[in-house]
């Protein structure tokens, strides 16, 4: 089993290797889509716009949790893949243990600070009276479960980094299945509303986390997870943080951007907040599929970059872009033809459906752009290119998005606000593609130099 993982990363023909890693990752993301939409779906059945708005307005909090987990999940995973490519197993063991135990400590701190900050956060996003009450309950239980949520996310990233995409998928299936079963039980059966949705979310994450821990404890992974390999060494933390912080900042900026967008939307009404939230959740369908492909190739890119097999790395990137663009054509057509029907799956309130449809129609323009953007951004992270990864991370949800949302909202109102994301994605994709092409074209290695120039790469 372990030898097969190395064969996939090192020798399997690139198209087959991408399918081997990307299909489980895409299926994992499809499961994540269900996970992401489950709360919205069941809360929507209550036909209470205030509870829908409460779940929507809490999204930046969940994004922030993923950001903190990403420091050690994405950062540790990137370094782990490169170490495996260099055959440095001792450093790989230390990196895995350091990432997991550090994430556990950070998760506890985040939970405590987050609970204390709930009133401030809800005032910042402009939550109204009824929405404020429901959002407080939802956020409290999500924050209590921070250790579970963060550890699950960190472990799944580290498993993917060693090529265990199938195992990562199984854990997500377990967690999402539990959430889908528990959501209606707690929301309707126990009459807990949004509080029940939060409890079900945490318990579902807990099931996934336990599966991943058992995988390591049964010694099925390439790299063992034991406390004895934990080292408080700056050299290890430096490599993790160089990529982990840019990845985290991307999520932090997403949280900030979402907070601002919901604050601006709340100036119109709670209906606009709920509409924006439902449309954003529906739009995770294409986004998560592209993320699945990009994280599927991350181990391939990082491993072959660490092994100096640049031709194989370049072919991986090129093939991934072609696959993502092909899928984006189908998804763009689906969202362009049926935006209203997609919104109505989750809620029937006519006003929310109207504004949600309008938002989804604006987001359609970002689908092909996101197909390329995710590949570029994750490739930079996999290669350990800290500064370019940082620039791209700050650009997509910060440097590009925040000014766009403020300017377009002021100029065109809510209709302008919803076009900020497609505009920011377009500008960031141009930037990240330019950076990646420049970096890859400069790569040289004695063994690969003769054939390096013959391997095509994505054009800007």
TORKOL-4160 file (C-alpha; in steps of 0.2 Angstrom, whole numbers, padded with zeros to 4 digits, m for minus):
460
<pt num="1" X="0000" Y="0000" Z="0000"/>
<pt num="2" X="0014" Y="0012" Z="0005"/>
<pt num="3" X="0024" Y="0007" Z="m0011"/>
<pt num="4" X="0009" Y="0011" Z="m0022"/>
<pt num="5" X="0008" Y="0028" Z="m0015"/>
<pt num="6" X="0026" Y="0032" Z="m0020"/>
<pt num="7" X="0023" Y="0024" Z="m0037"/>
<pt num="8" X="0008" Y="0036" Z="m0040"/>
<pt num="9" X="0018" Y="0051" Z="m0035"/>
<pt num="10" X="0034" Y="0046" Z="m0043"/>
<pt num="11" X="0031" Y="0035" Z="m0059"/>
<pt num="12" X="0013" Y="0033" Z="m0064"/>
<pt num="13" X="0009" Y="0041" Z="m0080"/>
<pt num="14" X="0003" Y="0059" Z="m0076"/>
<pt num="15" X="m0015" Y="0058" Z="m0083"/>
<pt num="16" X="m0018" Y="0042" Z="m0073"/>
<pt num="17" X="m0009" Y="0049" Z="m0057"/>
<pt num="18" X="m0020" Y="0065" Z="m0058"/>
<pt num="19" X="m0036" Y="0054" Z="m0059"/>
<pt num="20" X="m0029" Y="0043" Z="m0045"/>
<pt num="21" X="m0027" Y="0058" Z="m0034"/>
<pt num="22" X="m0040" Y="0070" Z="m0040"/>
<pt num="23" X="m0055" Y="0059" Z="m0042"/>
<pt num="24" X="m0055" Y="0055" Z="m0023"/>
<pt num="25" X="m0052" Y="0073" Z="m0019"/>
<pt num="26" X="m0066" Y="0079" Z="m0030"/>
<pt num="27" X="m0077" Y="0067" Z="m0022"/>
<pt num="28" X="m0071" Y="0073" Z="m0005"/>
<pt num="29" X="m0076" Y="0091" Z="m0011"/>
<pt num="30" X="m0093" Y="0085" Z="m0017"/>
<pt num="31" X="m0095" Y="0078" Z="0001"/>
<pt num="32" X="m0089" Y="0094" Z="0008"/>
<pt num="33" X="m0102" Y="0103" Z="m0003"/>
<pt num="34" X="m0116" Y="0093" Z="0004"/>
<pt num="35" X="m0108" Y="0096" Z="0022"/>
<pt num="36" X="m0108" Y="0115" Z="0018"/>
<pt num="37" X="m0126" Y="0115" Z="0011"/>
<pt num="38" X="m0134" Y="0104" Z="0024"/>
<pt num="39" X="m0136" Y="0117" Z="0037"/>
<pt num="40" X="m0143" Y="0129" Z="0025"/>
<pt num="41" X="m0155" Y="0116" Z="0017"/>
<pt num="42" X="m0163" Y="0110" Z="0034"/>
<pt num="43" X="m0164" Y="0127" Z="0041"/>
<pt num="44" X="m0172" Y="0133" Z="0025"/>
<pt num="45" X="m0186" Y="0121" Z="0028"/>
<pt num="46" X="m0191" Y="0131" Z="0043"/>
<pt num="47" X="m0195" Y="0145" Z="0031"/>
<pt num="48" X="m0188" Y="0157" Z="0044"/>
<pt num="49" X="m0177" Y="0171" Z="0035"/>
<pt num="50" X="m0170" Y="0176" Z="0052"/>
<pt num="51" X="m0163" Y="0158" Z="0055"/>
<pt num="52" X="m0156" Y="0157" Z="0037"/>
<pt num="53" X="m0148" Y="0174" Z="0040"/>
<pt num="54" X="m0140" Y="0168" Z="0056"/>
<pt num="55" X="m0132" Y="0153" Z="0048"/>
<pt num="56" X="m0126" Y="0164" Z="0033"/>
<pt num="57" X="m0119" Y="0178" Z="0044"/>
<pt num="58" X="m0109" Y="0165" Z="0054"/>
<pt num="59" X="m0100" Y="0159" Z="0038"/>
<pt num="60" X="m0085" Y="0171" Z="0041"/>
<pt num="61" X="m0082" Y="0162" Z="0058"/>
<pt num="62" X="m0082" Y="0145" Z="0050"/>
<pt num="63" X="m0070" Y="0152" Z="0037"/>
<pt num="64" X="m0058" Y="0159" Z="0051"/>
<pt num="65" X="m0058" Y="0141" Z="0059"/>
<pt num="66" X="m0052" Y="0134" Z="0042"/>
<pt num="67" X="m0039" Y="0148" Z="0041"/>
<pt num="68" X="m0031" Y="0143" Z="0058"/>
<pt num="69" X="m0032" Y="0125" Z="0053"/>
<pt num="70" X="m0024" Y="0129" Z="0036"/>
<pt num="71" X="m0008" Y="0136" Z="0044"/>
<pt num="72" X="m0003" Y="0118" Z="0049"/>
<pt num="73" X="m0014" Y="0108" Z="0037"/>
<pt num="74" X="m0009" Y="0117" Z="0021"/>
<pt num="75" X="0008" Y="0123" Z="0027"/>
<pt num="76" X="0013" Y="0106" Z="0035"/>
<pt num="77" X="0006" Y="0097" Z="0020"/>
<pt num="78" X="0016" Y="0107" Z="0007"/>
<pt num="79" X="0032" Y="0104" Z="0017"/>
<pt num="80" X="0028" Y="0085" Z="0020"/>
<pt num="81" X="0026" Y="0082" Z="0001"/>
<pt num="82" X="0043" Y="0090" Z="m0003"/>
<pt num="83" X="0051" Y="0080" Z="0011"/>
<pt num="84" X="0044" Y="0064" Z="0004"/>
<pt num="85" X="0051" Y="0069" Z="m0013"/>
<pt num="86" X="0068" Y="0071" Z="m0005"/>
<pt num="87" X="0067" Y="0055" Z="0004"/>
<pt num="88" X="0069" Y="0063" Z="0021"/>
<pt num="89" X="0058" Y="0053" Z="0032"/>
<pt num="90" X="0065" Y="0059" Z="0049"/>
<pt num="91" X="0061" Y="0077" Z="0045"/>
<pt num="92" X="0044" Y="0071" Z="0038"/>
<pt num="93" X="0040" Y="0063" Z="0054"/>
<pt num="94" X="0044" Y="0078" Z="0064"/>
<pt num="95" X="0034" Y="0089" Z="0052"/>
<pt num="96" X="0018" Y="0078" Z="0054"/>
<pt num="97" X="0019" Y="0078" Z="0073"/>
<pt num="98" X="0023" Y="0096" Z="0074"/>
<pt num="99" X="0008" Y="0101" Z="0063"/>
<pt num="100" X="m0005" Y="0090" Z="0072"/>
<pt num="101" X="0000" Y="0094" Z="0090"/>
<pt num="102" X="0002" Y="0113" Z="0086"/>
<pt num="103" X="m0015" Y="0113" Z="0078"/>
<pt num="104" X="m0023" Y="0105" Z="0093"/>
<pt num="105" X="m0016" Y="0119" Z="0104"/>
<pt num="106" X="m0021" Y="0133" Z="0093"/>
<pt num="107" X="m0039" Y="0126" Z="0091"/>
<pt num="108" X="m0042" Y="0127" Z="0110"/>
<pt num="109" X="m0036" Y="0145" Z="0111"/>
<pt num="110" X="m0046" Y="0150" Z="0096"/>
<pt num="111" X="m0062" Y="0142" Z="0104"/>
<pt num="112" X="m0060" Y="0152" Z="0120"/>
<pt num="113" X="m0056" Y="0169" Z="0111"/>
<pt num="114" X="m0070" Y="0166" Z="0099"/>
<pt num="115" X="m0083" Y="0163" Z="0112"/>
<pt num="116" X="m0078" Y="0179" Z="0121"/>
<pt num="117" X="m0079" Y="0189" Z="0104"/>
<pt num="118" X="m0096" Y="0183" Z="0098"/>
<pt num="119" X="m0105" Y="0200" Z="0103"/>
<pt num="120" X="m0092" Y="0211" Z="0095"/>
<pt num="121" X="m0092" Y="0200" Z="0079"/>
<pt num="122" X="m0111" Y="0201" Z="0077"/>
<pt num="123" X="m0111" Y="0220" Z="0080"/>
<pt num="124" X="m0098" Y="0221" Z="0067"/>
<pt num="125" X="m0108" Y="0212" Z="0054"/>
<pt num="126" X="m0123" Y="0222" Z="0058"/>
<pt num="127" X="m0134" Y="0207" Z="0064"/>
<pt num="128" X="m0152" Y="0213" Z="0068"/>
<pt num="129" X="m0162" Y="0208" Z="0084"/>
<pt num="130" X="m0169" Y="0191" Z="0079"/>
<pt num="131" X="m0154" Y="0187" Z="0068"/>
<pt num="132" X="m0142" Y="0191" Z="0083"/>
<pt num="133" X="m0151" Y="0179" Z="0094"/>
<pt num="134" X="m0150" Y="0164" Z="0083"/>
<pt num="135" X="m0133" Y="0168" Z="0077"/>
<pt num="136" X="m0126" Y="0169" Z="0095"/>
<pt num="137" X="m0133" Y="0151" Z="0098"/>
<pt num="138" X="m0126" Y="0144" Z="0082"/>
<pt num="139" X="m0109" Y="0152" Z="0084"/>
<pt num="140" X="m0107" Y="0147" Z="0102"/>
<pt num="141" X="m0108" Y="0128" Z="0098"/>
<pt num="142" X="m0097" Y="0129" Z="0083"/>
<pt num="143" X="m0084" Y="0138" Z="0093"/>
<pt num="144" X="m0085" Y="0125" Z="0108"/>
<pt num="145" X="m0081" Y="0112" Z="0094"/>
<pt num="146" X="m0066" Y="0121" Z="0087"/>
<pt num="147" X="m0053" Y="0108" Z="0093"/>
<pt num="148" X="m0063" Y="0095" Z="0083"/>
<pt num="149" X="m0066" Y="0105" Z="0068"/>
<pt num="150" X="m0048" Y="0111" Z="0066"/>
<pt num="151" X="m0040" Y="0094" Z="0070"/>
<pt num="152" X="m0051" Y="0086" Z="0056"/>
<pt num="153" X="m0046" Y="0099" Z="0043"/>
<pt num="154" X="m0028" Y="0098" Z="0048"/>
<pt num="155" X="m0027" Y="0079" Z="0047"/>
<pt num="156" X="m0036" Y="0078" Z="0030"/>
<pt num="157" X="m0024" Y="0090" Z="0022"/>
<pt num="158" X="m0009" Y="0080" Z="0029"/>
<pt num="159" X="m0016" Y="0064" Z="0023"/>
<pt num="160" X="m0018" Y="0071" Z="0005"/>
<pt num="161" X="0000" Y="0077" Z="0006"/>
<pt num="162" X="0006" Y="0060" Z="0007"/>
<pt num="163" X="m0005" Y="0054" Z="m0007"/>
<pt num="164" X="m0019" Y="0046" Z="0004"/>
<pt num="165" X="m0033" Y="0055" Z="m0006"/>
<pt num="166" X="m0044" Y="0039" Z="m0005"/>
<pt num="167" X="m0043" Y="0039" Z="0014"/>
<pt num="168" X="m0046" Y="0057" Z="0015"/>
<pt num="169" X="m0062" Y="0055" Z="0005"/>
<pt num="170" X="m0068" Y="0041" Z="0017"/>
<pt num="171" X="m0066" Y="0052" Z="0032"/>
<pt num="172" X="m0076" Y="0066" Z="0024"/>
<pt num="173" X="m0090" Y="0053" Z="0019"/>
<pt num="174" X="m0091" Y="0048" Z="0037"/>
<pt num="175" X="m0092" Y="0065" Z="0044"/>
<pt num="176" X="m0104" Y="0072" Z="0031"/>
<pt num="177" X="m0115" Y="0056" Z="0032"/>
<pt num="178" X="m0116" Y="0059" Z="0051"/>
<pt num="179" X="m0120" Y="0077" Z="0049"/>
<pt num="180" X="m0134" Y="0074" Z="0036"/>
<pt num="181" X="m0142" Y="0061" Z="0048"/>
<pt num="182" X="m0140" Y="0072" Z="0064"/>
<pt num="183" X="m0146" Y="0089" Z="0056"/>
<pt num="184" X="m0164" Y="0084" Z="0055"/>
<pt num="185" X="m0164" Y="0075" Z="0071"/>
<pt num="186" X="m0157" Y="0090" Z="0081"/>
<pt num="187" X="m0166" Y="0104" Z="0071"/>
<pt num="188" X="m0183" Y="0096" Z="0070"/>
<pt num="189" X="m0183" Y="0081" Z="0081"/>
<pt num="190" X="m0177" Y="0090" Z="0096"/>
<pt num="191" X="m0184" Y="0106" Z="0090"/>
<pt num="192" X="m0167" Y="0115" Z="0092"/>
<pt num="193" X="m0167" Y="0125" Z="0076"/>
<pt num="194" X="m0150" Y="0133" Z="0072"/>
<pt num="195" X="m0143" Y="0127" Z="0088"/>
<pt num="196" X="m0146" Y="0109" Z="0083"/>
<pt num="197" X="m0138" Y="0113" Z="0066"/>
<pt num="198" X="m0122" Y="0118" Z="0075"/>
<pt num="199" X="m0122" Y="0103" Z="0087"/>
<pt num="200" X="m0124" Y="0091" Z="0072"/>
<pt num="201" X="m0110" Y="0100" Z="0063"/>
<pt num="202" X="m0098" Y="0098" Z="0077"/>
<pt num="203" X="m0103" Y="0080" Z="0080"/>
<pt num="204" X="m0101" Y="0076" Z="0061"/>
<pt num="205" X="m0083" Y="0084" Z="0061"/>
<pt num="206" X="m0079" Y="0073" Z="0076"/>
<pt num="207" X="m0084" Y="0057" Z="0067"/>
<pt num="208" X="m0072" Y="0062" Z="0053"/>
<pt num="209" X="m0058" Y="0067" Z="0065"/>
<pt num="210" X="m0059" Y="0050" Z="0074"/>
<pt num="211" X="m0057" Y="0040" Z="0057"/>
<pt num="212" X="m0042" Y="0050" Z="0053"/>
<pt num="213" X="m0034" Y="0047" Z="0070"/>
<pt num="214" X="m0037" Y="0029" Z="0069"/>
<pt num="215" X="m0029" Y="0028" Z="0052"/>
<pt num="216" X="m0013" Y="0035" Z="0059"/>
<pt num="217" X="m0014" Y="0025" Z="0075"/>
<pt num="218" X="m0016" Y="0009" Z="0065"/>
<pt num="219" X="0001" Y="0014" Z="0056"/>
<pt num="220" X="m0007" Y="0013" Z="0038"/>
<pt num="221" X="0001" Y="0030" Z="0034"/>
<pt num="222" X="0017" Y="0033" Z="0025"/>
<pt num="223" X="0023" Y="0044" Z="0040"/>
<pt num="224" X="0019" Y="0038" Z="0058"/>
<pt num="225" X="0010" Y="0051" Z="0070"/>
<pt num="226" X="0018" Y="0049" Z="0087"/>
<pt num="227" X="0022" Y="0062" Z="0101"/>
<pt num="228" X="0040" Y="0057" Z="0102"/>
<pt num="229" X="0043" Y="0065" Z="0085"/>
<pt num="230" X="0036" Y="0082" Z="0091"/>
<pt num="231" X="0051" Y="0094" Z="0090"/>
<pt num="232" X="0050" Y="0113" Z="0094"/>
<pt num="233" X="0062" Y="0117" Z="0081"/>
<pt num="234" X="0062" Y="0134" Z="0072"/>
<pt num="235" X="0068" Y="0126" Z="0056"/>
<pt num="236" X="0052" Y="0115" Z="0055"/>
<pt num="237" X="0040" Y="0129" Z="0060"/>
<pt num="238" X="0048" Y="0141" Z="0047"/>
<pt num="239" X="0045" Y="0129" Z="0033"/>
<pt num="240" X="0027" Y="0126" Z="0039"/>
<pt num="241" X="0023" Y="0144" Z="0042"/>
<pt num="242" X="0031" Y="0150" Z="0026"/>
<pt num="243" X="0017" Y="0142" Z="0016"/>
<pt num="244" X="0004" Y="0140" Z="0030"/>
<pt num="245" X="0003" Y="0158" Z="0034"/>
<pt num="246" X="m0001" Y="0164" Z="0016"/>
<pt num="247" X="m0014" Y="0149" Z="0015"/>
<pt num="248" X="m0021" Y="0155" Z="0031"/>
<pt num="249" X="m0021" Y="0173" Z="0026"/>
<pt num="250" X="m0032" Y="0168" Z="0011"/>
<pt num="251" X="m0045" Y="0161" Z="0022"/>
<pt num="252" X="m0043" Y="0176" Z="0035"/>
<pt num="253" X="m0046" Y="0188" Z="0020"/>
<pt num="254" X="m0061" Y="0178" Z="0014"/>
<pt num="255" X="m0068" Y="0179" Z="0032"/>
<pt num="256" X="m0065" Y="0198" Z="0032"/>
<pt num="257" X="m0072" Y="0200" Z="0015"/>
<pt num="258" X="m0087" Y="0190" Z="0019"/>
<pt num="259" X="m0090" Y="0200" Z="0035"/>
<pt num="260" X="m0089" Y="0216" Z="0025"/>
<pt num="261" X="m0101" Y="0210" Z="0012"/>
<pt num="262" X="m0114" Y="0204" Z="0025"/>
<pt num="263" X="m0112" Y="0221" Z="0034"/>
<pt num="264" X="m0115" Y="0230" Z="0018"/>
<pt num="265" X="m0130" Y="0218" Z="0013"/>
<pt num="266" X="m0137" Y="0221" Z="0031"/>
<pt num="267" X="m0140" Y="0239" Z="0027"/>
<pt num="268" X="m0153" Y="0234" Z="0014"/>
<pt num="269" X="m0162" Y="0220" Z="0024"/>
<pt num="270" X="m0161" Y="0203" Z="0032"/>
<pt num="271" X="m0168" Y="0196" Z="0016"/>
<pt num="272" X="m0153" Y="0202" Z="0007"/>
<pt num="273" X="m0141" Y="0194" Z="0020"/>
<pt num="274" X="m0150" Y="0178" Z="0018"/>
<pt num="275" X="m0150" Y="0179" Z="m0001"/>
<pt num="276" X="m0132" Y="0182" Z="m0002"/>
<pt num="277" X="m0129" Y="0168" Z="0011"/>
<pt num="278" X="m0139" Y="0155" Z="0001"/>
<pt num="279" X="m0131" Y="0160" Z="m0016"/>
<pt num="280" X="m0114" Y="0159" Z="m0009"/>
<pt num="281" X="m0117" Y="0142" Z="m0002"/>
<pt num="282" X="m0124" Y="0136" Z="m0019"/>
<pt num="283" X="m0109" Y="0143" Z="m0028"/>
<pt num="284" X="m0098" Y="0132" Z="m0017"/>
<pt num="285" X="m0103" Y="0118" Z="m0029"/>
<pt num="286" X="m0091" Y="0123" Z="m0044"/>
<pt num="287" X="m0078" Y="0131" Z="m0032"/>
<pt num="288" X="m0076" Y="0115" Z="m0021"/>
<pt num="289" X="m0075" Y="0104" Z="m0037"/>
<pt num="290" X="m0060" Y="0115" Z="m0043"/>
<pt num="291" X="m0052" Y="0115" Z="m0026"/>
<pt num="292" X="m0054" Y="0096" Z="m0026"/>
<pt num="293" X="m0044" Y="0095" Z="m0042"/>
<pt num="294" X="m0031" Y="0107" Z="m0036"/>
<pt num="295" X="m0028" Y="0098" Z="m0019"/>
<pt num="296" X="m0028" Y="0082" Z="m0029"/>
<pt num="297" X="m0012" Y="0087" Z="m0038"/>
<pt num="298" X="m0004" Y="0096" Z="m0024"/>
<pt num="299" X="0005" Y="0081" Z="m0018"/>
<pt num="300" X="0011" Y="0077" Z="m0036"/>
<pt num="301" X="0017" Y="0095" Z="m0038"/>
<pt num="302" X="0026" Y="0096" Z="m0021"/>
<pt num="303" X="0033" Y="0078" Z="m0022"/>
<pt num="304" X="0041" Y="0081" Z="m0039"/>
<pt num="305" X="0046" Y="0098" Z="m0035"/>
<pt num="306" X="0056" Y="0091" Z="m0020"/>
<pt num="307" X="0063" Y="0077" Z="m0031"/>
<pt num="308" X="0068" Y="0090" Z="m0045"/>
<pt num="309" X="0057" Y="0081" Z="m0058"/>
<pt num="310" X="0052" Y="0097" Z="m0065"/>
<pt num="311" X="0045" Y="0090" Z="m0082"/>
<pt num="312" X="0033" Y="0079" Z="m0073"/>
<pt num="313" X="0028" Y="0093" Z="m0062"/>
<pt num="314" X="0025" Y="0104" Z="m0077"/>
<pt num="315" X="0014" Y="0091" Z="m0086"/>
<pt num="316" X="0004" Y="0089" Z="m0070"/>
<pt num="317" X="0000" Y="0108" Z="m0069"/>
<pt num="318" X="m0004" Y="0108" Z="m0088"/>
<pt num="319" X="m0016" Y="0093" Z="m0087"/>
<pt num="320" X="m0025" Y="0099" Z="m0072"/>
<pt num="321" X="m0029" Y="0116" Z="m0080"/>
<pt num="322" X="m0036" Y="0107" Z="m0095"/>
<pt num="323" X="m0047" Y="0096" Z="m0084"/>
<pt num="324" X="m0053" Y="0110" Z="m0074"/>
<pt num="325" X="m0057" Y="0121" Z="m0089"/>
<pt num="326" X="m0067" Y="0107" Z="m0097"/>
<pt num="327" X="m0077" Y="0105" Z="m0081"/>
<pt num="328" X="m0080" Y="0123" Z="m0080"/>
<pt num="329" X="m0089" Y="0124" Z="m0097"/>
<pt num="330" X="m0102" Y="0111" Z="m0090"/>
<pt num="331" X="m0104" Y="0120" Z="m0074"/>
<pt num="332" X="m0106" Y="0137" Z="m0081"/>
<pt num="333" X="m0120" Y="0131" Z="m0093"/>
<pt num="334" X="m0129" Y="0123" Z="m0078"/>
<pt num="335" X="m0128" Y="0139" Z="m0067"/>
<pt num="336" X="m0132" Y="0151" Z="m0082"/>
<pt num="337" X="m0148" Y="0141" Z="m0086"/>
<pt num="338" X="m0155" Y="0136" Z="m0069"/>
<pt num="339" X="m0150" Y="0149" Z="m0056"/>
<pt num="340" X="m0168" Y="0151" Z="m0049"/>
<pt num="341" X="m0170" Y="0132" Z="m0048"/>
<pt num="342" X="m0154" Y="0130" Z="m0038"/>
<pt num="343" X="m0159" Y="0143" Z="m0025"/>
<pt num="344" X="m0176" Y="0135" Z="m0023"/>
<pt num="345" X="m0168" Y="0119" Z="m0018"/>
<pt num="346" X="m0164" Y="0127" Z="m0002"/>
<pt num="347" X="m0178" Y="0140" Z="0002"/>
<pt num="348" X="m0195" Y="0145" Z="m0006"/>
<pt num="349" X="m0197" Y="0162" Z="0001"/>
<pt num="350" X="m0200" Y="0173" Z="m0014"/>
<pt num="351" X="m0190" Y="0188" Z="m0010"/>
<pt num="352" X="m0174" Y="0177" Z="m0005"/>
<pt num="353" X="m0176" Y="0167" Z="m0021"/>
<pt num="354" X="m0177" Y="0183" Z="m0031"/>
<pt num="355" X="m0161" Y="0191" Z="m0024"/>
<pt num="356" X="m0152" Y="0175" Z="m0023"/>
<pt num="357" X="m0155" Y="0171" Z="m0041"/>
<pt num="358" X="m0148" Y="0188" Z="m0045"/>
<pt num="359" X="m0133" Y="0185" Z="m0035"/>
<pt num="360" X="m0130" Y="0168" Z="m0043"/>
<pt num="361" X="m0132" Y="0175" Z="m0061"/>
<pt num="362" X="m0117" Y="0187" Z="m0056"/>
<pt num="363" X="m0107" Y="0173" Z="m0049"/>
<pt num="364" X="m0108" Y="0163" Z="m0065"/>
<pt num="365" X="m0095" Y="0174" Z="m0073"/>
<pt num="366" X="m0082" Y="0168" Z="m0060"/>
<pt num="367" X="m0084" Y="0149" Z="m0064"/>
<pt num="368" X="m0071" Y="0147" Z="m0078"/>
<pt num="369" X="m0059" Y="0160" Z="m0069"/>
<pt num="370" X="m0060" Y="0150" Z="m0053"/>
<pt num="371" X="m0056" Y="0134" Z="m0063"/>
<pt num="372" X="m0038" Y="0141" Z="m0067"/>
<pt num="373" X="m0036" Y="0151" Z="m0051"/>
<pt num="374" X="m0037" Y="0136" Z="m0039"/>
<pt num="375" X="m0024" Y="0126" Z="m0049"/>
<pt num="376" X="m0012" Y="0141" Z="m0050"/>
<pt num="377" X="m0013" Y="0145" Z="m0031"/>
<pt num="378" X="m0012" Y="0128" Z="m0025"/>
<pt num="379" X="0003" Y="0124" Z="m0036"/>
<pt num="380" X="0013" Y="0139" Z="m0029"/>
<pt num="381" X="0009" Y="0133" Z="m0011"/>
<pt num="382" X="0014" Y="0115" Z="m0016"/>
<pt num="383" X="0031" Y="0121" Z="m0023"/>
<pt num="384" X="0034" Y="0131" Z="m0007"/>
<pt num="385" X="0035" Y="0148" Z="m0015"/>
<pt num="386" X="0031" Y="0158" Z="0000"/>
<pt num="387" X="0031" Y="0176" Z="m0007"/>
<pt num="388" X="0021" Y="0173" Z="m0023"/>
<pt num="389" X="0009" Y="0162" Z="m0012"/>
<pt num="390" X="0007" Y="0176" Z="0000"/>
<pt num="391" X="0004" Y="0189" Z="m0013"/>
<pt num="392" X="m0010" Y="0179" Z="m0022"/>
<pt num="393" X="m0018" Y="0175" Z="m0005"/>
<pt num="394" X="m0019" Y="0193" Z="0000"/>
<pt num="395" X="m0025" Y="0198" Z="m0017"/>
<pt num="396" X="m0040" Y="0186" Z="m0020"/>
<pt num="397" X="m0050" Y="0191" Z="m0005"/>
<pt num="398" X="m0041" Y="0206" Z="0001"/>
<pt num="399" X="m0031" Y="0218" Z="m0011"/>
<pt num="400" X="m0043" Y="0214" Z="m0025"/>
<pt num="401" X="m0060" Y="0209" Z="m0017"/>
<pt num="402" X="m0062" Y="0222" Z="m0003"/>
<pt num="403" X="m0059" Y="0238" Z="m0013"/>
<pt num="404" X="m0070" Y="0230" Z="m0027"/>
<pt num="405" X="m0085" Y="0227" Z="m0015"/>
<pt num="406" X="m0084" Y="0244" Z="m0007"/>
<pt num="407" X="m0083" Y="0253" Z="m0024"/>
<pt num="408" X="m0096" Y="0243" Z="m0033"/>
<pt num="409" X="m0108" Y="0244" Z="m0018"/>
<pt num="410" X="m0107" Y="0262" Z="m0017"/>
<pt num="411" X="m0109" Y="0265" Z="m0036"/>
<pt num="412" X="m0122" Y="0252" Z="m0040"/>
<pt num="413" X="m0130" Y="0246" Z="m0023"/>
<pt num="414" X="m0133" Y="0228" Z="m0020"/>
<pt num="415" X="m0132" Y="0224" Z="m0039"/>
<pt num="416" X="m0114" Y="0230" Z="m0039"/>
<pt num="417" X="m0109" Y="0222" Z="m0023"/>
<pt num="418" X="m0113" Y="0204" Z="m0030"/>
<pt num="419" X="m0101" Y="0208" Z="m0045"/>
<pt num="420" X="m0086" Y="0211" Z="m0034"/>
<pt num="421" X="m0081" Y="0193" Z="m0032"/>
<pt num="422" X="m0080" Y="0189" Z="m0051"/>
<pt num="423" X="m0070" Y="0205" Z="m0054"/>
<pt num="424" X="m0058" Y="0201" Z="m0040"/>
<pt num="425" X="m0056" Y="0182" Z="m0046"/>
<pt num="426" X="m0052" Y="0188" Z="m0063"/>
<pt num="427" X="m0038" Y="0200" Z="m0058"/>
<pt num="428" X="m0031" Y="0188" Z="m0046"/>
<pt num="429" X="m0030" Y="0174" Z="m0059"/>
<pt num="430" X="m0021" Y="0185" Z="m0071"/>
<pt num="431" X="m0008" Y="0188" Z="m0057"/>
<pt num="432" X="m0006" Y="0170" Z="m0051"/>
<pt num="433" X="m0004" Y="0163" Z="m0068"/>
<pt num="434" X="0009" Y="0176" Z="m0073"/>
<pt num="435" X="0019" Y="0172" Z="m0057"/>
<pt num="436" X="0018" Y="0153" Z="m0059"/>
<pt num="437" X="0023" Y="0153" Z="m0078"/>
<pt num="438" X="0038" Y="0164" Z="m0074"/>
<pt num="439" X="0043" Y="0153" Z="m0059"/>
<pt num="440" X="0041" Y="0137" Z="m0069"/>
<pt num="441" X="0051" Y="0143" Z="m0084"/>
<pt num="442" X="0066" Y="0147" Z="m0073"/>
<pt num="443" X="0067" Y="0130" Z="m0066"/>
<pt num="444" X="0083" Y="0121" Z="m0071"/>
<pt num="445" X="0090" Y="0104" Z="m0066"/>
<pt num="446" X="0105" Y="0095" Z="m0073"/>
<pt num="447" X="0095" Y="0079" Z="m0076"/>
<pt num="448" X="0080" Y="0087" Z="m0083"/>
<pt num="449" X="0087" Y="0102" Z="m0093"/>
<pt num="450" X="0087" Y="0093" Z="m0110"/>
<pt num="451" X="0069" Y="0089" Z="m0110"/>
<pt num="452" X="0062" Y="0103" Z="m0099"/>
<pt num="453" X="0060" Y="0115" Z="m0113"/>
<pt num="454" X="0049" Y="0102" Z="m0123"/>
<pt num="455" X="0036" Y="0101" Z="m0109"/>
<pt num="456" X="0021" Y="0113" Z="m0111"/>
<pt num="457" X="0015" Y="0124" Z="m0097"/>
<pt num="458" X="m0001" Y="0134" Z="m0094"/>
<pt num="459" X="0000" Y="0150" Z="m0104"/>
<pt num="460" X="m0005" Y="0166" Z="m0095"/>
